[in-house]
């Protein structure tokens, strides 16, 4: 494709540059509107500048990718509600034999969960567990956090649903779930193993510090701690305060205790954000209004709640997000509470079976987008209740970001700049010889860290595949797999290389009790050697 007229090239480059700056630096001082709004701005400018027409902009949006992404996020929400990630957290600390053993477990659990439930989801959920484990063993959380993020990125490379760029590649290349898995699983398994070895070598002395027994007894991870942790699939995490709700979507209601004296007796007042009225021995919830809950302190001290003011117990309430706020809901009736254990176990079993069915359907080659959407809808129906609380946890900002990015990248492609640059590089980047693979790998590594991995895949995908198709059909498939592997592992190069890294960094920094700051340079010190070594070894194992 030749270069477009100068005016179109200049205006299209300006629109793409604005998109790129806001995608890489979402909190840039002169326009701190974030990634999602930045992608929409880039798309709108492409149309306003007449780089592409409105009809071409609509055609650029790939609904199959959006459907696959939406379905995957909904399934992840229901798996979290079925305690899948709680069990993963417990597995991390079960019969542990020390800090080095824990580091290896984190690598394995993070990689497997990321391959099945996306890397960003796994990082959001497991970061808090990892911080607790580090505290339990009285070692700095840095090595564990780096292990979590890097293994999540490597593990997510094995499947077409592991990360957003793989979703794009799976749709564009028409590779089945099974072909994707078989092509990249060996590289992923060896990559996780090598990554763990590099972590152990780099942090051996730090992980050899004997843990303080006193801390160990106090910090054992209980099921209650695990169950209290909730997540939202937030792939577009920005390291700013405005995005704290995306990283911590379920907030505990603020409870304030106050006491006053009246006729010699003390009344303790418990005030909730949306307070709940009391009726006899059961609490009847309300979604609006402010009613105080009181109880007699003498009855409380004796362990018996009064008839009019029974002590509210934590298990008497469940919470959900409603329009961005955690709202206390109606307490469970006695018969509901007594029936809850077996009913919940039955529901969890159904969720697991439906998810296994989805994986089998993907393995046999059914349409990935419709398979995940069907699975999501099946889980909604089986839940047999209003799906709004679960659907609110879907990261719609990510879906909107993809829409804007599709339009912006399509407009930039129409300028002819990417084609011209690729034509200059293509003779040296053919994958039928070692030198070509090295050149292609370096191009993908650099672009993935400069322009982010998803735009890199959209820009290079069709061109790399077309170049490989001139060699053979098998080489075309191999080219797609190489693109998936390198663009994903490239996320480990620096802290800004992937959204998973940013999620781990922000979650750790904002943790209420285990706050820790993972610095850019401490991550880079590990990221550069790990990325280069793991990428090189993985390339040797990829076959068309």
N, C-alpha and C positions, 0 to 999 in steps of 0.2 A: 504494500500500500504506500503510495506516494504521500508526501507532505501536503496538507490542506493549504488553502490560501493563507497568507501571512496573518490577516486579521483574525481568522478562526484559530490559528495556532497560538497567537498571543493571548487571546481571551480564554481559550480552553486551558492554557497553561496557568493563567492567573486563577481560574476557578479550581483547578486541581491542586495548586499550591496552597490555597486557602484550606481546602479539605485536608491536605496532608499535614499542615501545621496544627490544625485543631485535632486531628486524629492522634498525632504523636504527642502534642503538648496541649491537653484539653483545658488546662487552667492558664493559658498564656495571658499575660496581663492586659494586653490591648483588646482582647475579645474572649473573655473567660466563659464561653457558652457551652463547653463540653464537646465530646465526640459525636453524640447523636445529633445535636443541633448543627454541628459543623458539617456532618455528612449531608444533611438536608440543605444547608446553605450552599455547599458545593454543587449539589444537584440542581438547585434553583438557578444558580448562576449559569450553569451550562445551558439551561433553557432560555434564560433572559438574554444571554450573549449570543443566542442562536447558533451555538455550536451543534446542538441537536434539536430536533423538533419535539413538541410535547408527546406526540405519538411514539416517537423513537424512545423517549424517556420511559414511557409506560412499558414498552416492549422489552426494555433493558432489565426490568425487575423479574427475577427468576422465582416464580411462585413455588416450584418444587423444592428449592433450597429453603425458602421460608417455612414451608409446611414441615419439612424434615426437622428444622431447628425448633419450631414450636412444639411439635410432637415429642421430641426428645426432652425438652424442658418440662413438659407436663408429666411425662413418665417419671422423671427424676424427682419431682415434687411428691408424687405418690409413694415412690420408693423410700423417700426420707420419712414420710409419715408412717410407713410400715416398719420403721426402725432399722432399715438396712444399714445406714451409716452409723447408728449406735452400736450395732454389732461389730462393724469394722473398727470402731474406736476401742471397744473392749478387747478385740483381738490383738490390738497393738501392745497392750500391757499384760496379756495373759501369760503367766509363767515366764516372765522375762528374765533373761540371764545377764542383764547389764546394759550399759549405754550402747555398746557396739551392736549387740543383738537387736536393740530397739531401732537403731538407725537402719539396719537391714530390713527389719519388718516394715518400717515406714516406706522404704523404697518399693517393696513388693506390694503392699496394700494400696499405696498411692497409684502405682502403675496399673494394677488390675482395675481398681474402681474408676480410674480415668478412662480406660479403654471402653468401659461399659456405660458410664454415666457422664461423660465429658470431664475434661481436666479442670475447668473452672468450678463446676459443682463440687468435685472432690476436694479442691483446695479450700473452698468456702467452709465446708463442713469439718474437715479434718484439722484445720489450723489450730483450733482451740484445744483439741485433744493433744496435739503435738506439744503445745506450750505447757500443758499440765504434765506430760511425760518428762519434759526437760526439767521442770521444777521438782518432780518426784526424784529424779536422779541427780539433782544438784549440779547440773551442767548448763552452760549457756545454751539457749534455744537455737542459736545460729545454725549449727550443723544440721539439726533436725528440720528446721524450716527450709533450708536449701535442699535437703534431701526430698522433702515433700514436693516442692515446686518443680525441681528438675525431673524427678521420677514421674510426676503427673504429666509433664510435657512429653517425655519419652514414651510413656505408656499409652497416651492418647493417640500416638501415631499408628497404632496397630489396627484400628477400626475406622470405618467411615463415619461413625457417630462420635468419635473421640474428641473432636474439636471442630470449630467452624471452618477452617480451611480444608479439612478432610471432607466435610459435607459438600463443599463447593467442588472439589476434585471428583468425588464419587458421582455427582450429578453430571458434570461436564464430560467425564471420561466414559460414563456408562459402565464402570466397573461394578460388579456385584459385591455384596458384603463379604461373601466367601473369598472371592479373588483378592479383595483388599486385604483381608485377614491373613490369607496364606502367603501373600506377597511380602507383607511387612512384619508378621509375627516373629520370625527368626531374628530379624534385625532388632525388634523391640526387646525381646528377651535378653539377647546378648548386650544390648545397650544399657538396660537397667542393671545388669550384673556389673558391667564395666563402670558405670556411673557410681554404683555403690562402692566398688573398690577404690575409685578415685577419692570419694568422700572419706573412706576409712583411712587412706594414706594421708590425706591432707589434715584430718582432724584427729588422728590416732592419739596424740598426747592429751588433747583436750578431753577426749572421751574416756581416757584411762584414769581420770580423777575419781577417787573413791567417793561414793555418795554418802551424804550425811544421813545416818539412820533416823535421826529425829525428823528430818524433812520427809523421809520415805513414808513413815507411819502417817503423817498428816496429809499427804498429798495423793493417796491411792485413788485412782479414778473409779468412781462408783457409777452404777447404772443411772442413778438419779442425775448425776452431772451430765452423763451422756444424753439422757432423754431431754434435758433442758435446752440443748443446743439445737437451733433451727437454722435453716438456710434459705436462700433464694438463688436460683441459677443466675448469677450476675456476671456475664462474660464481659460486659463493658464497664468494668470498675475503673473509676478515676480516683487518683490519690488526692482527693480533696474532701473537705468536710461535707460538702453538698451531697456526696455519694455515700455517706455513712449508712443511710437507710438501705441502700442496695446491698451492702455487705453485711448488715445486721438487720434483716427485715422484720424480725419479731422481737419487740422490745418488751421487757417486763413492766407491768404497770407500776407507777410510782406510789409507794405506800408510806404514808406519814402517820406517825404515832404521836399523840398528844395526851396529856392527862390534866385533869382539873379536880377540885375538891368541892363536894356538895353534901351537906348534912352529915359530915364525918365519913362519908364513903367516897371512894375514888372511882371515877368512870373513865375507862380507856376508850378513846375514839379512834377508829380506823377509817381513814378517808381514802377512797380509791378515785382514780381519774374519772371513771363513770361509776358512781356508787350504786350499791345494790340494796334493795329493800328486803326486809325479813318478814316472813310469815310463819308463825308457830315454830316448829323445829326444822323446817326446810327453808332455804333461801330462794326466793323467787327473783330471777335476774331481770334487769331492764336495760334497754339499749340507750335510753335517754333519761334526763333528769339527774338530780344530785340528791341522794338520800343518805344520811349518815348511818353507819353501822356501829352500834355500841354494845358493850358487854360489861357485866359486873366483874370487877377485878377480884373480888373475894371468891366468886365462883370459878373464875379462871385459875386462881392460885390453887384451888382445891382440885383442879382437873376436871370440873364439871361445868358445862355451860348452862346458863339460865334458860328457862323455857322461852322467854321473850327474846333473849339475845344469845343464841347459841354461838359457840366459837366457830368462825369460818375456817375450814381446813383447806389446804392447798389443793387437794384432790377434788374439792367440791366445785371447782371452777375449771373451765377450759377457755382458751383465748383464741381469737382469730383477728387477722388484719381486716379492717373495714375502712376503705378510703384512706389508707395510710396510717390509721391509728389502731393500736391494740385495744380491743373493747372487751370488757368482762361480759361473758355470756351467761345464760341461764344455768344454774347448778343442776347437776345430774340427780334424778330422783333415786330413791333407794333401790327400786327394782332394776333401774338402768345400771346402777353401779354394781349390783350383784351379778347382772348378766354380762357386764362389760368384758371381763377377762376372756371367756370363751368366744364371745362374738368378735372381739378384736383379733383374737388369734385366727379365727376363721377368715376374717377380712384380710389380714396380712398374708395368709396362705394364698388367697385368691390373687392378690397383687403380685406375689412372686411367680405364681403359675402363669399369669397373663404376660408378665415380662419375659419369662423363659420362652413362651410361645412367640413373642415378638422376635427374639434372637434367632429362634429356629426358622421363622419366616424369612428373616433377612439372610440367613445362611443358605436357604434353598433358592434365593434369587428373586423373591417378590419385590415389587416396587418399594423402595425404601421410604419415600415420602408418605405414600398412602398407608404403608404398614405401621409406621410410627404414629400417624394420625389416628388410625383405627385402634391401635393399642391405647392411646390417650383417651379416646372416647369410651372404650370399653371400661377403663378404670373409673372414669367419671360415672358411668351408669352403675357399675358394681358398688360404688361408694354409696349410692342411693340417698344422696343429700345434696343440698345446694353446692354447686361447684365453684361459686364465686371466690371463697377464701383461697382455694387452691390455684385458681386461674390468676388471682392477683399476684401470686408469687412468680409468675412467668415474667421474664425480663423483656417487656415490650420495647424498651428503649433499644435493645440489641436488634430486634426485628426491624425497627425503624432505621437504625444505623445501616443495616444491610441494604434496605431499599435505597437510601441516599447514596450509598457507596456504589451499588450497581449502576445507577444513573451517572454518577460522577466519573467512574472508570470507563464506562462506555463512551462518554463524551470525550475523555482524554484520548481514548483509542482512535476516535474519529479524526483527531488532529493529525494523525500519522506519525507522531513522535515515537511512540513505543515500537512501531513497526520498523522505523528507520534505524533506531538504536539496536534492535534485535538483528536486523540484516547485517549490521557491522560486526556483531558478536557471534552470530550463528555459525559461521564457518569454523570457529575455534571452540564451539561448545557442543559439538555432536557427541552423542553418548556411545558411539561405536569404538572409541579409543580412550585410554586413560586420561590423556591431556584434556580432551573435551569434557569428560566428567568433572575433572578438577575445576575447569573454567566455569562450567555451569553451576557447580556447587558453590563456588565463591560468589557468583552473581546472586544466587538465591539467598545465601547467608547475609550478604551486605544489604540487599533490598529488604529482606524480612526484618532486619533490625533498624533500617532507615524509614521504610514506608509501611511497616507492619506486615505480618505474614499473609493475611487474607487479601489485601490489595495486590500483593506480590503474586499470589496464586492466580488471581483474576487476570492480571496483566500478562503473565508469562505462560499460563497454562496451555492455551490453544497454540501458541507459537512453538513452545517446546515439543508438544505432541506432534505438530505438523512436521517439524524437522526430523523427529524420530521416525515418523511414519514413512518418510522417504527411504529409510533404511530397511525396515520390516515392520509387520504388524506387532510382533512380539516386542520390538524395541519401543513402539509407541506406548504399550502398556507399562513397560519398564520406566519410561520417561515420566509417566504420571506418578508412579510409585516413588521414584527418586524425588520428584517435586514435593510429594506429601511428606516424605521422611526428612528431607533437608529443611523445608520451611517450618516444620514442627520442632525439630531439635534445635534450630536456630534460636528459638525462644529462650534457650538456656544461656545464650551468650552474655546477655546483660539483664539487669533488673527490669529494664523497659522493653525487653524483647517479647514478652507475652502478657496477656491479661492475667493468666494464672499467677505469674510472679508478682504482679501488682496486688492481686487479691490476698496472697499470703502476707506480703509486706504490710498492707493496710490492716488486715485482720489482726496481725501480731501487734502492730503499733497501737491499735485501738482497744485491745483486750482489756477488760475491766480489772482483772486481777493478775494477769500474767504479761503485761505489756512489755514489748521488746521491739527495738528498731533494727531492722536489717538494712545495713547501709549499701549503697550502690557499689562501693569499692570492694567490700567484703564478698559480695556476690560475684563481682567481675573476676576476682582472684581465682575463684573456683570455676566460673562460667566459661572462660576462654579455653583452658585446657580440656575441660570436660566436653564442651561442644565440638571442638575439633577432633578429639579422639573418638568420641561416640559416633559422630557423623561419618568419619572415615571407615570405621569398622562396620557400621550398618550398611554402607554402600557396597561393601564386598559381599553382603549376604542377600541383596535384593536381586531377584531374578524376574524376567519378563514372563 
